[in-house]
Amino acid sequence: MKSLIRPASPPDAADVCAVHCSDISHWRAWDASGDARPARYADLTPCQRWLNGGPWLDPGLCRRHLQRVAEGGGYAWVAEHKGRALAEAEAFLADEPPPYGRNLNLSALYVHRHFRGQGLGSALLAAALAFAQEQGCHTFTVSRPDAPAFYAAHGLRPGPRWGHWQLPARRSRVRYTVDPLPDTGYSLVRGYALLVGRFQNSCHDWERARPGGAPDFPEWRGVTLDRNWMTVRGQRAAVVLEESPRAPGTAEAFVFAPPDVALTGQWVSAIGDHAAWSGFTRVNLFVPAPFAHPHARRLEATQRVMWKVVRGQESVVSSQ
Ligand SMILES: CC(C)(COP(=O)(O)OP(=O)(O)OC[C@H]1O[C@@H](n2cnc3c(N)ncnc32)[C@H](O)[C@@H]1OP(=O)(O)O)[C@@H](O)C(=O)NCCC(=O)NCCS
């Protein structure tokens, strides 16, 4: 199918919302205890729509989301046919140490269910890959690929493995200091590694974990976002603990650190201690495999990033 690939903007929200909604066959509503029951789309609040699969599933949330992507170092494109957007892709550009280097991470790619298999997904992926090249990226990644065979057909290969672990938040004897982290843009941690919480890439996860990154649902008021510089043994990193609205008391951790800082057992213990101090009971760590810590339990199976080296691996190393 012939299509025009162009940047997406907030007025595309209704079409983009329709694309993503087409992927949901059964809508659900969750009660206060977290149990789900079948529901009709029209009866769901924006928060409940979001819980079915993200900000794209409600036109108002989708509009705000497209606005925030553009403001926070992200890019969105649509494939338009006869004046209607039938597919959408999003990506964020980050600068990280090797092995990612300058990285474009594709965080969303959806084609309207009725228009799949007609080349729209391939056209958007090709446009994102061309953009990565234009931007001088070393790597192009899809961090959590739902359609690995589709990406493999476009030259992406299995890359680094990551695992999700959970620690009890508990006091430890590791010494560390804590200072508040300013709410500034990605430039504060550009060039840093995302040692914990690399769900997408450092730019995307940084913007996501800033105040205002999550929608202001009445249901989510009071959720804790704890952002600090932490210093352990003279090494400083930006540490964000974000309470999960669906699991009160549990923090998802994000650690942005200069290239010479490694995630040692002392760092893990310090994060667990600080989490306890901040009122959390558990901390989730999404970290490169292999990972081991005496108090950590695995939450889900190891995942594999898919990637393509856009500019040679040598330049990834020599650029640092
Ligand atoms: C995956 C997706 C983006 C592909 O877009 P599309 O427009 O349907 O794909 P294209 O028409 O460009 O390409 C079709 C080719 O991709 C393959 N393909 C499509 N979806 C696939 C999938 N889920 N897994 C494996 N291969 C897939 C087709 O078999 C076809 O291969 P062929 O040309 O050898 O016959 C689209 O199907 C989609 O939106 N899926 C649901 C959301 C999703 O999984 N997105 C990926 C999130 S990481």
Ligand as a Chemical Component Dictionary entry (heavy atoms), coordinates in Angstrom:
data_LIG
# 
_chem_comp.id                   LIG 
_chem_comp.type                 NON-POLYMER 
_chem_comp.pdbx_formal_charge   0 
_chem_comp.three_letter_code    LIG 
# 
loop_
_chem_comp_atom.comp_id 
_chem_comp_atom.atom_id 
_chem_comp_atom.alt_atom_id 
_chem_comp_atom.type_symbol 
_chem_comp_atom.charge 
_chem_comp_atom.model_Cartn_x 
_chem_comp_atom.model_Cartn_y 
_chem_comp_atom.model_Cartn_z 
_chem_comp_atom.pdbx_ordinal 
LIG C1  C1  C 0 4.552 -6.146  13.571 1  
LIG C2  C2  C 0 3.891 -5.093  12.681 2  
LIG C3  C3  C 0 4.412 -3.715  13.099 3  
LIG C4  C4  C 0 4.303 -5.377  11.226 4  
LIG O1  O1  O 0 3.732 -4.387  10.371 5  
LIG P1  P1  P 0 2.998 -4.827  8.989  6  
LIG O2  O2  O 0 2.633 -3.591  8.268  7  
LIG O3  O3  O 0 1.905 -5.782  9.304  8  
LIG O4  O4  O 0 4.169 -5.608  8.269  9  
LIG P2  P2  P 0 4.634 -5.467  6.740  10 
LIG O5  O5  O 0 3.438 -5.572  5.850  11 
LIG O6  O6  O 0 5.482 -4.288  6.544  12 
LIG O7  O7  O 0 5.541 -6.734  6.625  13 
LIG C5  C5  C 0 4.943 -7.945  6.574  14 
LIG C6  C6  C 0 5.967 -9.010  6.864  15 
LIG O8  O8  O 0 6.239 -8.973  8.274  16 
LIG C7  C7  C 0 5.851 -10.223 8.835  17 
LIG N1  N1  N 0 5.226 -9.966  10.127 18 
LIG C8  C8  C 0 4.248 -9.107  10.391 19 
LIG N2  N2  N 0 3.918 -9.187  11.688 20 
LIG C9  C9  C 0 4.728 -10.111 12.237 21 
LIG C10 C10 C 0 4.878 -10.652 13.526 22 
LIG N3  N3  N 0 4.122 -10.258 14.549 23 
LIG N4  N4  N 0 5.826 -11.569 13.731 24 
LIG C11 C11 C 0 6.581 -12.000 12.685 25 
LIG N5  N5  N 0 6.488 -11.545 11.427 26 
LIG C12 C12 C 0 5.564 -10.615 11.222 27 
LIG C13 C13 C 0 4.840 -10.803 7.870  28 
LIG O9  O9  O 0 4.828 -12.208 7.976  29 
LIG C14 C14 C 0 5.367 -10.347 6.530  30 
LIG O10 O10 O 0 6.430 -11.143 6.100  31 
LIG P3  P3  P 0 6.552 -11.523 4.528  32 
LIG O11 O11 O 0 6.711 -10.226 3.805  33 
LIG O12 O12 O 0 7.773 -12.378 4.485  34 
LIG O13 O13 O 0 5.285 -12.225 4.203  35 
LIG C15 C15 C 0 2.354 -5.140  12.743 36 
LIG O14 O14 O 0 1.920 -6.426  12.386 37 
LIG C16 C16 C 0 1.768 -4.784  14.083 38 
LIG O15 O15 O 0 1.425 -3.640  14.324 39 
LIG N6  N6  N 0 1.626 -5.779  15.002 40 
LIG C17 C17 C 0 1.040 -5.579  16.316 41 
LIG C18 C18 C 0 1.884 -4.726  17.193 42 
LIG C19 C19 C 0 3.307 -5.237  17.362 43 
LIG O16 O16 O 0 3.546 -6.397  17.642 44 
LIG N7  N7  N 0 4.252 -4.305  17.188 45 
LIG C20 C20 C 0 5.632 -4.549  17.450 46 
LIG C21 C21 C 0 5.921 -4.012  18.839 47 
LIG S1  S1  S 0 7.625 -4.295  19.285 48 
# 
loop_
_chem_comp_bond.comp_id 
_chem_comp_bond.atom_id_1 
_chem_comp_bond.atom_id_2 
_chem_comp_bond.value_order 
_chem_comp_bond.pdbx_ordinal 
LIG C1  C2  SING 1  
LIG C2  C3  SING 2  
LIG C2  C4  SING 3  
LIG C2  C15 SING 4  
LIG C4  O1  SING 5  
LIG O1  P1  SING 6  
LIG P1  O2  DOUB 7  
LIG P1  O3  SING 8  
LIG P1  O4  SING 9  
LIG O4  P2  SING 10 
LIG P2  O5  DOUB 11 
LIG P2  O6  SING 12 
LIG P2  O7  SING 13 
LIG O7  C5  SING 14 
LIG C5  C6  SING 15 
LIG C6  O8  SING 16 
LIG C6  C14 SING 17 
LIG O8  C7  SING 18 
LIG C7  N1  SING 19 
LIG C7  C13 SING 20 
LIG N1  C8  SING 21 
LIG N1  C12 SING 22 
LIG C8  N2  DOUB 23 
LIG N2  C9  SING 24 
LIG C9  C10 SING 25 
LIG C9  C12 DOUB 26 
LIG C10 N3  SING 27 
LIG C10 N4  DOUB 28 
LIG N4  C11 SING 29 
LIG C11 N5  DOUB 30 
LIG N5  C12 SING 31 
LIG C13 O9  SING 32 
LIG C13 C14 SING 33 
LIG C14 O10 SING 34 
LIG O10 P3  SING 35 
LIG P3  O11 DOUB 36 
LIG P3  O12 SING 37 
LIG P3  O13 SING 38 
LIG C15 O14 SING 39 
LIG C15 C16 SING 40 
LIG C16 O15 DOUB 41 
LIG C16 N6  SING 42 
LIG N6  C17 SING 43 
LIG C17 C18 SING 44 
LIG C18 C19 SING 45 
LIG C19 O16 DOUB 46 
LIG C19 N7  SING 47 
LIG N7  C20 SING 48 
LIG C20 C21 SING 49 
LIG C21 S1  SING 50 
# 
